[in-house]
Amino acid sequence: MNSVVSPIPAFGPALPEILLAATALVLVLIGAFRGDGAKKLIDLIAIVALVVAGFLLAEGQGRVSTFNDAFVVDAFARVMKGLTLIGAIGAIILSSRFLSEEKIARFEYTILILLSTIGMMMMCSANELISLYLGVELQSLALYVVASIHRDNEKSAEAGLKYFVLGALSSGMLLYGMSLVYGFTGSVTYPTIAKAVAGAHGTGVMFGLVFIIAGLAFKMSVVPFHMWTPDVYEGAPTPVAAFFATAPKMAAIAMTTRILVDAFLPIVKDWQPILVFAAIASMGLGAFAAIGQNNIKRLMAYSSIANMGYALVGLASGTLAGVEGVVIFMAVYLAMTLGVFAVILAMQQGGQRFETISDLAGAARNNPGLAFVMATLMFSLIGIPPLGGFFGKFYVFAAAIEAKLFALAVIGILASVVSAFYYLRIIKVMYFDAPAPAFGRAAPEIRAVMWAMTAFILLFAIVANPVRTIAASAAKSLF
């Protein structure tokens, strides 16, 4: 008699995603029975589930796969999923009190965060085009609703509509590119595509690749598919903007890196110019367009576009060092962005919230702790040593120089110099302008996020070697 093998172990690599999916279903039931009054309980359960998912990821070793090799978990996937989970946890922590005070607390918000996180984690592990598309759509469908969670606010509704329309367009481009690649290579799996393009490949594959990169560019919010970013960041509630600026960026960079390295590395010379153009355009637009901004959230949107350009500098090299630099840069970017949005949430007094640079006037005298945190993060975004931002940019620029992309590295450095203008302007306003009314004391969880992210940025030089070791291991798992 043949023995029956249990199918459960085969799902082991996807256990963190299965846990989050089961948690989301339980939270739907809790919300259905207890309503929005269960929001705090739902937030707590969701955070615990995300932390447990992180521990499950950390316990894994080597490269494992499931679902007929469509879903792989290696060192790269673990690191990028870990960063995605941190972004999701930060978004829930920052949103809990804010949504209640703004009277838009709905239990569905946290469930949507969980569902989009599952999609992001799937994007990090996708080893073929169909699973990649499923992950993208699961993430996107949840984010469309999250962007317009404040239904009574015109800007929030506009942000959600813009993100939906442009997201649908990018999904169509992505799907069309995938169909072209499948048609000309005869496969949707990355290893098989790599073998097919390593030989003679026609223009059909390149057309498909261009459409795929265009679809991925929207998810990363790089030029010329960045149009939605400033409006969504400004219009969406601040914790939602914080989520958009962190976790989805980790997943987008991860899936772009995986598909280009695993499936299209043999034709690196063909897609390298596309990434070089996108990187230069993003760094340039982010550096110059932010100069005239007074709303900090909108400024951070252009900063995000520029930072995705810096990440593409490392990826454009198409080398092991380049991927290593991208992982380090994204870890630092996550900390800086979460810290800045925590500061924006701390800018409140008596229920009134402030978002403009002028509201920070004289903050060094009225709110010295907040001003110190903001100044540290601004210096890090510029890339001043020995803060974390310096190391992030150093590794991606070094990879570009190693790959003989000298012009790209020089343009990146020049863009950093230009962007220093608007970062330094914030510091100048806080330390040298006449004081504006002081802010009230921020909530404990917001202060905790602010100081935790600042400590990581300040002490990055101490932890740089362990971080680089982890990043090197992640990069090697792709090559």
C-alpha positions in Angstrom: 0.0 0.0 0.0 1.4 3.4 -1.0 2.0 5.8 1.9 0.3 9.1 1.8 2.6 12.1 2.2 1.0 15.1 3.9 0.9 18.2 1.7 1.4 20.6 4.6 5.2 20.5 4.7 5.2 21.5 1.0 3.7 24.8 2.0 6.4 25.5 4.6 8.2 28.2 2.6 4.9 30.1 2.4 4.1 29.7 6.1 4.5 33.5 7.0 2.1 34.4 4.2 -0.4 31.7 5.2 -0.2 32.9 8.8 -1.0 36.5 7.7 -3.8 35.3 5.5 -5.4 33.3 8.3 -5.0 36.2 10.7 -6.7 38.5 8.2 -9.7 36.1 8.0 -9.9 36.0 11.8 -9.8 39.8 12.0 -12.6 40.0 9.5 -14.8 37.9 11.8 -13.8 40.0 14.9 -14.5 43.2 13.0 -17.8 41.9 11.7 -19.0 41.0 15.2 -17.5 43.9 17.3 -17.3 46.6 14.7 -14.9 49.6 14.7 -14.8 49.3 18.5 -12.4 46.4 18.1 -9.9 48.5 16.2 -7.2 48.5 19.0 -7.6 44.7 19.5 -7.3 44.2 15.7 -4.2 46.4 15.5 -2.6 44.4 18.4 -3.3 41.0 16.8 -2.1 42.2 13.4 1.2 43.5 14.9 1.7 40.2 16.7 1.0 38.3 13.5 3.5 40.4 11.5 6.2 39.9 14.2 5.6 36.1 14.3 5.8 36.1 10.5 9.2 37.9 10.8 10.5 35.2 13.2 9.3 32.4 10.8 11.3 34.1 8.1 14.4 34.4 10.2 14.3 30.7 11.1 14.6 29.7 7.5 17.9 28.6 5.9 19.1 28.2 2.3 16.9 28.3 -0.7 13.5 26.6 -0.5 10.6 26.6 -2.9 7.0 25.5 -3.2 4.1 25.6 -5.6 6.1 23.9 -8.3 9.0 26.4 -7.9 6.7 29.4 -8.5 7.4 30.6 -5.0 11.0 30.7 -3.7 12.4 31.8 -0.4 16.1 32.6 -0.3 18.3 35.0 1.7 17.3 37.9 -0.6 13.6 37.2 -0.2 14.0 36.9 3.6 15.8 40.2 4.0 13.4 42.2 1.7 10.3 40.5 3.3 11.7 41.5 6.7 12.0 45.1 5.6 8.5 45.0 4.2 7.2 43.6 7.5 8.9 46.4 9.4 7.2 49.0 7.1 3.8 47.4 7.7 4.3 47.3 11.5 5.4 50.9 11.5 2.4 51.9 9.5 0.0 50.2 11.9 1.7 51.7 15.0 1.7 55.2 13.6 -2.0 55.0 12.4 -3.7 53.6 15.5 -4.1 56.9 17.5 -4.2 59.1 14.4 -7.2 57.4 12.8 -9.1 57.5 16.1 -8.5 61.2 16.6 -9.5 62.0 13.0 -12.6 59.9 13.5 -11.8 57.6 10.5 -10.8 54.6 12.5 -12.1 51.5 10.7 -11.2 47.9 11.4 -10.9 47.3 7.7 -7.8 49.5 7.5 -5.6 47.1 9.4 -6.9 44.1 7.5 -6.2 45.8 4.2 -2.6 46.5 5.4 -2.2 42.8 6.2 -3.6 41.7 2.8 -1.4 44.2 0.9 1.6 42.9 2.9 0.9 39.3 1.8 0.9 40.6 -1.8 4.2 42.3 -1.2 5.8 39.3 0.3 4.6 37.2 -2.6 6.2 39.8 -4.9 9.5 39.3 -3.1 9.3 35.5 -3.6 7.8 35.2 -7.1 9.9 33.0 -9.3 7.6 33.2 -12.4 5.5 35.8 -14.1 2.1 34.6 -13.0 2.9 34.5 -9.3 4.5 37.9 -9.6 1.3 39.3 -11.2 -0.8 37.7 -8.4 1.3 39.4 -5.8 1.2 42.8 -7.6 -2.6 42.7 -7.9 -3.2 41.5 -4.3 -1.0 44.4 -3.1 -2.6 46.9 -5.4 -6.3 46.1 -4.8 -5.8 46.6 -1.1 -3.8 49.8 -1.5 -6.4 51.4 -3.8 -8.8 51.3 -0.9 -6.3 52.3 1.8 -5.3 55.4 -0.2 -8.9 56.7 -0.1 -9.7 55.5 3.5 -10.7 59.0 4.5 -13.9 59.0 2.3 -15.2 62.4 3.4 -12.0 64.2 2.5 -11.8 65.3 -1.2 -8.0 65.1 -1.3 -8.0 61.5 0.0 -10.7 60.5 -2.5 -8.8 62.1 -5.3 -5.6 60.4 -4.2 -7.3 57.0 -4.2 -8.8 57.6 -7.7 -5.5 58.7 -9.2 -3.7 55.8 -7.8 -6.4 53.4 -9.0 -6.5 54.8 -12.6 -2.7 54.9 -13.0 -2.3 51.6 -11.2 -4.7 49.9 -13.6 -2.8 51.3 -16.5 0.5 50.0 -15.1 -1.0 46.6 -14.4 -2.1 46.4 -18.0 1.3 47.3 -19.3 2.9 44.7 -16.9 0.5 42.0 -18.1 1.0 42.8 -21.8 4.8 42.7 -21.3 4.5 39.3 -19.6 2.4 37.9 -22.4 5.0 39.0 -24.9 7.9 37.4 -23.0 5.8 34.2 -22.6 5.0 34.2 -26.3 8.6 34.6 -27.4 10.3 32.4 -24.8 7.6 29.8 -24.3 7.8 30.0 -20.5 6.8 32.1 -17.5 9.4 30.8 -15.1 12.5 32.9 -14.5 15.2 30.2 -15.0 13.7 29.0 -18.3 13.3 32.6 -19.5 17.0 33.2 -18.6 18.0 30.1 -20.7 15.9 31.3 -23.6 17.2 34.8 -23.7 20.8 33.7 -23.2 20.7 32.4 -26.8 19.4 34.3 -29.8 16.5 36.6 -28.8 14.5 38.8 -31.0 13.0 42.2 -30.5 9.8 40.7 -29.2 11.5 39.8 -25.9 12.9 43.3 -25.6 9.4 44.8 -26.3 8.0 42.6 -23.5 10.8 43.5 -21.1 10.3 47.2 -21.8 6.6 46.9 -20.9 7.4 44.8 -17.8 9.9 47.4 -16.6 7.3 50.2 -17.2 4.8 48.3 -15.0 7.4 47.8 -12.3 8.5 51.5 -12.6 5.0 52.6 -11.5 5.2 50.4 -8.4 8.6 52.0 -7.5 7.3 55.5 -8.5 10.2 56.3 -10.7 10.2 58.7 -13.6 8.3 58.7 -16.0 5.7 56.8 -14.0 5.8 58.9 -10.8 2.8 61.2 -11.4 0.7 59.7 -8.7 3.2 60.0 -5.9 3.0 63.6 -4.8 -0.8 63.7 -4.9 -1.2 60.4 -3.0 1.3 61.4 -0.4 -0.3 64.8 0.2 -3.9 63.6 -0.1 -3.8 60.4 1.9 -3.8 60.5 5.7 -0.2 60.8 7.0 0.1 57.2 8.3 -1.2 55.9 5.0 1.4 58.0 3.2 4.0 56.6 5.5 2.9 53.1 4.5 3.0 53.9 0.8 6.5 55.4 1.2 8.0 52.3 2.9 6.7 48.7 2.6 5.5 48.8 -1.1 8.8 50.4 -2.1 10.7 47.4 -0.5 8.6 44.9 -2.4 8.8 46.8 -5.6 12.6 47.0 -5.6 12.8 43.3 -4.5 10.6 42.0 -7.4 12.4 44.3 -9.9 15.8 43.0 -8.8 14.7 39.4 -8.8 13.1 39.4 -12.3 16.0 41.3 -13.9 18.7 39.2 -12.2 17.0 35.8 -12.3 15.3 36.0 -15.7 17.1 38.7 -17.7 20.7 38.9 -16.5 22.0 37.3 -19.7 20.8 40.4 -21.6 22.0 42.9 -19.0 23.4 45.2 -21.7 20.0 45.5 -23.2 18.1 46.6 -20.0 20.9 48.5 -18.4 20.3 51.7 -20.5 16.6 51.7 -19.5 17.5 51.6 -15.8 20.2 54.2 -16.3 17.7 56.6 -17.9 15.1 56.0 -15.2 17.7 56.5 -12.4 19.0 59.8 -13.9 15.5 61.1 -14.6 14.3 60.1 -11.1 17.3 61.6 -9.3 17.0 64.8 -11.3 13.3 65.3 -10.9 13.4 64.5 -7.2 16.2 66.9 -6.7 14.7 69.9 -8.6 10.9 69.5 -8.2 11.1 69.4 -4.4 12.8 72.7 -4.1 9.6 74.7 -4.4 7.5 72.5 -2.1 6.3 73.8 1.3 4.2 70.8 2.3 6.5 68.3 4.0 4.5 65.2 2.8 4.7 66.4 -0.8 8.4 67.1 -0.4 8.9 63.6 0.9 7.1 62.3 -2.2 9.7 63.9 -4.5 12.4 62.8 -2.0 11.1 59.2 -2.4 11.3 59.5 -6.2 14.9 60.6 -6.0 15.7 57.8 -3.5 14.3 55.2 -5.8 16.6 56.7 -8.5 19.5 56.1 -6.2 18.4 52.5 -5.7 18.2 52.0 -9.4 21.9 53.3 -9.7 22.9 50.1 -7.8 20.6 47.8 -9.7 21.7 49.3 -13.1 25.2 47.9 -12.5 23.7 44.4 -12.8 26.4 43.0 -10.5 26.6 41.3 -7.1 28.0 44.5 -5.5 25.1 46.5 -7.0 22.4 44.2 -5.5 24.2 44.3 -2.2 24.2 48.1 -2.3 20.5 48.2 -3.1 19.7 46.0 -0.1 21.7 48.3 2.2 20.3 51.4 0.7 16.7 50.2 1.1 17.2 49.3 4.8 18.5 52.8 5.4 15.8 54.4 3.3 13.1 52.6 5.3 14.5 53.9 8.6 14.8 57.5 7.4 11.3 57.6 5.9 9.6 56.0 8.9 11.4 58.5 11.1 10.4 61.6 9.0 6.7 60.5 8.9 6.7 60.0 12.7 8.0 63.6 13.0 5.1 64.8 10.8 2.6 63.0 13.0 4.2 64.6 16.0 3.6 68.1 14.5 0.2 68.7 16.2 -1.3 70.9 18.9 -4.7 70.7 20.4 -6.1 68.4 17.7 -4.8 70.6 14.9 -2.2 69.0 12.6 0.6 70.8 10.8 2.4 69.6 7.6 4.2 72.6 6.2 7.9 73.6 6.6 7.0 77.0 8.0 5.2 75.2 10.9 8.6 74.0 12.0 9.9 77.5 12.5 12.0 77.8 15.7 11.2 74.2 16.7 14.8 73.9 18.1 13.7 76.2 21.0 10.1 74.9 21.5 10.6 71.2 20.7 14.3 70.5 20.8 13.9 66.7 20.7 11.7 66.8 17.6 14.1 69.3 15.9 17.1 67.0 16.7 15.4 64.0 15.2 14.3 65.9 12.1 17.8 67.4 11.6 19.5 64.1 12.0 17.1 62.5 9.4 17.6 65.4 7.0 21.4 65.2 7.2 21.1 61.5 6.6 18.9 62.0 3.5 21.6 64.4 2.2 24.2 61.7 2.8 26.4 63.3 5.4 28.8 60.9 7.1 28.8 59.0 9.4 25.0 58.8 9.2 23.2 55.9 7.6 22.2 57.8 4.5 25.9 58.2 3.6 26.6 54.5 3.6 23.4 53.7 1.6 24.5 56.1 -1.2 28.2 55.1 -0.9 27.5 51.4 -1.7 25.2 52.1 -4.7 27.6 54.7 -6.2 30.6 52.4 -5.6 28.8 49.6 -7.4 28.1 51.9 -10.4 31.7 53.0 -10.5 32.8 49.3 -10.3 30.6 48.6 -13.3 32.2 51.6 -15.2 29.0 53.6 -15.1 30.9 56.7 -14.1 28.5 59.3 -15.6 25.6 57.7 -13.6 27.6 57.9 -10.3 28.6 61.5 -11.0 25.0 62.6 -11.8 23.8 60.8 -8.7 26.3 62.8 -6.5 25.3 66.1 -8.2 21.6 65.3 -7.6 22.5 64.7 -3.9 24.1 68.1 -3.8 21.1 69.8 -5.3 18.7 68.0 -2.9 20.7 69.2 0.0 19.2 72.6 -0.6 15.7 71.7 0.5 16.8 69.4 3.3 19.1 72.1 4.7 16.2 74.6 4.4 14.2 72.5 6.9 17.1 72.6 9.3 17.6 76.3 8.8 13.9 77.0 9.5 14.0 74.9 12.7 17.2 76.4 14.2 17.3 79.9 12.9 13.8 81.2 12.2 11.6 83.0 14.7 9.6 80.4 16.7 6.1 79.4 15.6 3.7 78.0 18.3 5.1 74.9 20.0 3.7 71.5 19.2 2.0 69.4 21.9 3.6 66.3 23.3 3.5 63.4 20.8 2.0 60.1 21.6 4.4 57.5 23.1 4.3 55.2 20.2 5.1 58.0 17.8 8.1 59.1 19.9 9.3 55.5 20.1 9.3 55.2 16.3 11.0 58.6 15.9 13.8 57.8 18.3 14.3 54.2 17.2 14.8 55.2 13.6 17.1 58.1 14.6 19.2 55.7 16.7 19.6 53.3 13.8 20.7 56.2 11.5 23.1 57.6 14.1 24.6 54.3 15.0 24.7 52.8 11.5 28.5 53.1 11.4 28.6 50.6 14.3 26.2 48.1 12.7 27.4 48.7 9.1 29.5 45.5 9.0 26.7 43.1 10.2 24.2 44.9 7.8 26.6 44.5 5.0 27.2 40.8 5.8 23.4 40.2 5.6 23.1 42.2 2.4 26.0 40.3 0.8 24.4 37.0 1.7 21.1 38.2 0.2 22.8 39.3 -3.0 24.7 36.0 -3.4 21.5 34.0 -3.2 20.5 35.6 -6.5 23.7 35.0 -8.4 
